[in-house]
Amino acid sequence: MRAVIQRVSRAGVVVDGVQIAAIGSGLLVFLGVENGDDNKGAEYLAEKTAGLRIFEDAAGKMNLSVLDRAAEVLVVSQFTLLADCRKGRRPGFSAAAPPELAEPLCDDFVAQLNQRGVKVQTGKFRADMAVDLVNDGPVTILLDSFRNF
């Protein structure tokens, strides 16, 4: 699994002209599921995401997690994170898990965050989503359950 995590001032998702999710200060997580991923990867990424100390403390140092701040997380599935652009100009997506594998693992990632006490909102799996965000910092972190960056 691959996650692009952005610290945001606000973020939201619109599907078919209707806002289906919105958060204030917190984290926006774009989540891609790869062939071969399993619940262990979802658990690893949820643990890392919940504990990632990328919010500033009173001294201005990145020392607080989403849990410390009681901030929300918006999770948006995004198979394009698994794009292979090494050959030609058209990205290949053969590494991305099929929807029947990816959707339950995305749901498991969300459930794992909830179990850790994180408030989570989500986009809509397989929908054409308009994602609006204001990156705070900017702070953008890449996590990968296979490569353990």
Helices and strands as residue ranges (DSSP letters): E 2-15, E 18-23, E 26-32, H 39-51, E 55-56, E 62-64, H 66-69, E 72-77, G 79-82, H 99-115, E 119-122, E 129-144
